[in-house]
Amino acid sequence: MAQHDEDGATAASTPADPAAAPEVHLAYKVDIVVIGAGQAGLSSAYHLHELGLAPGRGYLVLDKAPAPGGAWQYRWPSLTLSTVNRVHDLPGMAFADVIDPGLTEVPASQAVPRYYEAYERKFELPVYRPVTVKVVCARGERFRVETDKETFSARGLINATGTWETPYIPDYPGRESFRGRQLHTRDYRTAEAFAGQRVLVVGGGISAVQILDEISRVTDTIWVTRSEPRFRDRPFTPEDGRAAVALVEDRVRRGLIPGSIVSVTGLPLTPALRAARERGVLARRPMFSAITPEGVRWADGQEEKVDVILWCTGFRSSLDHLAPLQIREDDGGIVMTGRLATEVARDPRIHLVGYGPSASTIGANRAGAAAARELTATLGIGGISANPLPSPGGGG
Ligand SMILES: Cc1cc2nc3c(=O)[nH]c(=O)nc-3n(C[C@H](O)[C@H](O)[C@H](O)COP(=O)(O)OP(=O)(O)OC[C@H]3O[C@@H](n4cnc5c(N)ncnc54)[C@H](O)[C@@H]3O)c2cc1C
């Protein structure tokens, strides 16, 4: 662990009455704190190490989760390596080195954590867990990083806290009056838990349609989305991916709320979804206008009784702990800059990775490299790069 030091308070001389002594705020001094140990945080840590920063005093990673795996450890069991889009390799160690590529039916919630664990071990990354960062405040040249355990004093921050902690549910009138169950994607485990119940699935993303497909095999479902879903009949090409990332990158450079990458790529028509369409499950209805105690009501007055409302309405970036740093514009957006738009324009000592254009496993990889390089340059530390950085078009 980094060296113990004081931050912003003077140690009192030994008091006669300890209870009357002024509080002494001890903080571990470190150059860069990485917050979060998912794909984005691990990639950043790898590159900080490659740039010559010492584990502990030079950089460390704080992670809220009890075990390696980032948010992947919480994903529902039916999300397997064959149903995820793709988990991209972290730099320096292939996924296939740890998980047999033939094991396509292994839950991602087991495989990815195993990979991350092996990765942390191989590169001896200084990850401290479970440590929850509660709040980060500016203290002159440094940041004060307060956690549920120790306090840290850092010169720079790489924030990689993902979105899993911040489920988003839109507000509709009558939501509190509903007598059935309301759940979010985050709470979903198995379709069987809904057998015999009428389930309304809300949302037009990949998770929504995958979960809808599963639940509709065991019970009655209704699907509502805000806009007409766009299905993609042809394979997703690298050019499609680059175009989608470019759109989101443009948004964050202008300080707009990012929006998810998937929202601009459309829904891939997998064999499972084709079959669901043939079963009539993808007959989408527009959003209801109100929630009633028994179900929902549409604008034309028509009502539908349901037992469960499952909100597959996505997530927002988990950034509340950075609120005192005032990185947001008045409308809530954050103006991003730097090579891959990881640098906060208002304060170049703060990088956000896994945010906006880098909210995917491949994006997080590249963002980690760019953030580590730019932040160490800003702070004037490190600089020994054993490996060249990948180009924006290249792999992780
Ligand atoms: C259902 C679902 C399926 C997906 N499928 C794919 C896919 O197939 N392919 C793909 O490329 N991407 C996919 N994504 C996106 C992908 O998971 C992420 O963009 C990517 O893994 C990068 O993750 P991350 O490191 O930004 O965040 P995470 O994996 O969420 O890691 C963030 C870490 O930060 C920690 N943390 C959060 N808050 C704090 C705090 N205050 N203090 C300390 N630690 C904190 C968390 O505990 C966690 O360990 C999917 C996302 C979802 C929700």
The ligand as an ORCA input file, in Angstrom:
! r2SCAN-3c Opt
* xyz 0 1
  C     -25.881     -6.588    -19.917
  C     -24.640     -6.071    -20.549
  C     -24.011     -6.803    -21.555
  C     -22.860     -6.320    -22.166
  N     -22.287     -7.062    -23.167
  C     -21.158     -6.614    -23.755
  C     -20.494     -7.381    -24.773
  O     -20.946     -8.447    -25.144
  N     -19.338     -6.888    -25.305
  C     -18.801     -5.697    -24.891
  O     -17.750     -5.295    -25.394
  N     -19.397     -4.946    -23.942
  C     -20.557     -5.370    -23.355
  N     -21.169     -4.611    -22.393
  C     -20.503     -3.367    -21.960
  C     -19.284     -3.780    -21.129
  O     -19.668     -4.639    -20.091
  C     -18.525     -2.627    -20.513
  O     -18.570     -1.484    -21.298
  C     -17.049     -3.026    -20.360
  O     -16.960     -4.288    -19.727
  C     -16.249     -2.006    -19.626
  O     -16.579     -2.079    -18.306
  P     -16.076     -1.017    -17.264
  O     -14.720     -1.371    -16.807
  O     -16.287      0.349    -17.789
  O     -17.158     -1.210    -16.103
  P     -17.523     -2.384    -15.103
  O     -17.276     -3.740    -15.623
  O     -18.902     -2.039    -14.656
  O     -16.511     -2.160    -13.896
  C     -16.641     -1.057    -13.036
  C     -16.023     -1.429    -11.707
  O     -16.029     -0.256    -10.913
  C     -16.433     -0.603     -9.592
  N     -17.018      0.583     -8.969
  C     -18.165      1.239     -9.306
  N     -18.349      2.278     -8.497
  C     -17.316      2.288     -7.629
  C     -16.936      3.131     -6.522
  N     -17.663      4.190     -6.173
  N     -15.804      2.837     -5.842
  C     -15.032      1.776     -6.198
  N     -15.341      0.949     -7.222
  C     -16.458      1.211     -7.928
  C     -17.437     -1.725     -9.779
  O     -17.555     -2.511     -8.622
  C     -16.815     -2.490    -10.948
  O     -15.945     -3.508    -10.481
  C     -22.317     -5.075    -21.765
  C     -22.949     -4.328    -20.762
  C     -24.101     -4.807    -20.153
  C     -24.776     -3.985    -19.069
*
